[in-house]
Amino acid sequence: MELRRVLAEKEDIRYQTKKHWAVFFKAAIYCALALVVLAKAEAVYSAAVLMLPPSILKNLSDEDFKSLPLAVQKVRGLETRKAVPQEEARKSPQTADDQRFLSSLAVSALHWTVRILLFSATIVLGLLGAARLLSFFSNKVIITPKRVVQQDVLSGSISSLSLGSIESVCAYTGLLGSLLGYGKVILVTSSGQKVKLANLRRPHEFERELFAAK
């Protein structure tokens, strides 16, 4: 929907702005974190397995033990594959099979738990990165003689705030924002409501235009 369509008749646009291209950097950070999570999946699984009691790994069969990460085999290999104590040797084959099954089940459950958690973290980070990236193209903010209007094309949401209800306007840039020309603007209404407009281009210019329109 074109933003001008939501304006009243004879309601002109006095100022218009959008997200700063710095959101690309933030999107890249989230995507990089998602790739790091994927790359470190084996290391995380190895660390999780090493936290298991030695008795669990000792009960695994040779085939089960070989399926573990190589890092686990190197660290726990000698201590878990030592000669079986006499009291364990006297156990019935059925008892040994039951313990081997339970140990294999515990390792398998740990494996899938770690995979699901890491996959979920990757999806969340990827979505956060995509949201930052798309906000550059979808988010617009305008000032009219009557109100401040913010539109998100992707979600189809449009919010507006009457200029008469705005009590104060604060623009923040920070060190990097001062160098690149972006920041956030916080609008405080007479009812105490705070509306934050993040990653805006030239936030101090937006602040001046807003005061000029009041």
N, C-alpha and C positions, 0 to 999 in steps of 0.2 A: 504494500500500500504506500502510495506517495504521501509524504509527510504533509504536504500542503493541503491535502484533502480533509485533514482533521481540523483545520483552522476555520474559524468563523469568517463570515463575509466581512471584507475590508480589514481583516486581521493580517497585517503584513509581517514578514520575517525581518527582524532587525539584525539578527546575528545567527550564524549557524556554524557548528563545529562537529568534530567527530573524534574517535579514538586516535591516539598518536601511534606512529609505526613502531614505537618501542614495545608494543604488545607482541610483536613478532619475536623479540628476544625472550620474553616471558614464555611464549608458546614453545620456543626452542628448548628452554630449560626443562619444561615439563616433559617434552618428548625425549630429551636426553636422559632424564631420570628413568623414564619408562624403558629405554634401551639398556640402561645400567642394571635395572632389576632383572631383565631377561638374561643379560650376560652373566650375572652373578647367581643365577638360579642353582647351578650345580654346586657352587661353593656354599650357598645357604643350606641346601639339602645335606651336604657333607657335614656341616657344623651341627645340624639338627640330629643327624644319626650319631655323631660322636657324643652327644649328650645323653644317649640312651645308656642304661646300665650294661656293663660288659657281659652279664649273664645272657642278655637277649641275643647279642651277636654270637655268643658262644654256642647257642642252641641252633643256629641256622645251619642248613645243609651247605655243602660245598657249592652247589649251584646258586643258592640264595646269596651266599657270601660273595661270589664272583660278580653278582649283579649290582653290588654296592659300588658307589663311586670309588675311583682309584685312590683318592686321598684318604678315604676311610680304611681301605685295605692296607695302606702303608702304615697308618698310625696305629690301628687296632689289630692289624694282622697277626703279629706275634703273640700278643697278650690274649687274644680271643681264641686262637687255634692251638693253645698249649695242650699237653696231654690231659685227658679227662681224669679228674680225681677219682679215687677208688669208690667213694660213696655214690658218685654219679655213674660209674661203670656198672654198679649193681642194680641200677634202675631197669625196670622192664622195658622191652622195646616199645610197648604201647605208650608208656609214660614219656619216653624219649620222643616218640612221634608227636604226642600231644604238645609237648613243650616246643618242639620244632615248629609245629603249625602255629601256635600262639605267637612265637617270636617272629615268624614270617608275616603273620597278620599285622603285628604291631609296626613292623618296618614298612609294610605296604600302606598302612593307614597314615603313617607319618609322611611317606612320599607323596601321597595324594593331597594331604592337608597342605604341605608346603607348596605344591604345584598350584592348588586352587588359590591360596593366599597371594602368591606371586602373580598369578594371572589376573586376579582381581585388582591388585595394586597397579599392574601395567595398564589395565583398562581405564582405571580411574585417572591415572596420570595422563594417559593419551587423550581422554575426554577433556580434561582440564586444559591441555595444550590446544586442542581443537577449538574449545570455547574461546580461548584468548585470541586465537588466530582469526576466527570468524567474526569476533566482535569488531574488528577493524573495519569490516565491510558492512556490517549490519546495524551498527549503533550510530544514531544521530541525535544531536541535541540542538534545539533552536531557542531563541529568545524572541518573543513578540512584545508588543506594548502591553499585553495583558498577562502573559504567563511564560513559564519555562516548560518546554515539551521535550520529552525523551522518547525515542522510538527504537525498538529492537525488531528488525525486519524478520529475523529467523523465528522468534517466538510469536511475532505478531502483536506484541504488547506495546501500548502507548500510554505513558503517564505524563500528567501535567501538574503544574504547581502555580497557583496564582501569585503574581508578583507582590500583591498587597499582603499576602500571608507570610512573605519571607522577611524575617527579622534581621538575620545576619548572613554574610557570605564569607567563607574562609577558603583561600587558595593555598595549597601546599605543593611544593615541587621537590624538595630534597636536593642533594648534591647532583645526582645523575640527572634528575628532572630539570635542574637549572641549566645544565650543559646541553641537554637534548631538546628542551622546550616542551616538557609535558609535566603533568601532575594531577592532583585530585582537587575537586571543589566540594566543599560541604555546605549545604544550604540548611539553615535552621529556621523553622517556622515559628509563628507566634504560639503554637500549641506545644512547642518543644520537640517536634518531629525533626529528625535529621535525615537529609537526603544526600547520599554521597555519589558523586560523578567521578569515577576513577579513570586514570590514564587519558585525560583530555589534552588535546593540543592547546598550547598557550593558555593555561588556566587563569593567569592574571589578566589577560585580555578579556577572557570570558567574564571575570569578576567586574571589570570596568564597564563592559557593555551591559551587564545586568543592572548595575547601579544607574547607568545612564537611562535605561528603559523604565526604571521605577518612577 
